[in-house]
Amino acid sequence: MAGGVRADVAFRDADPGEYADVDAAYREKYGQYTSIVKHVLTDRARASPLRLEPR
């Protein structure tokens, strides 16, 4: 449960082809926190990306 929402989901490996779009969205939302953004958008951080999909 997150934010009061309960859902049945599956964890999947993220598609590397989606990284650029995810990075852009992250920069748009959190860009004012430059020190955090520079640490999150790294190859090391991408070592364990997951996608939540409805079951």
Secondary structure, 3 states (H helix, E strand, C coil): CECCECCCEEEEECCHHHHHHHHHHHHHHHCCCHHHHHHHCCCCHHHCCEEEEEC
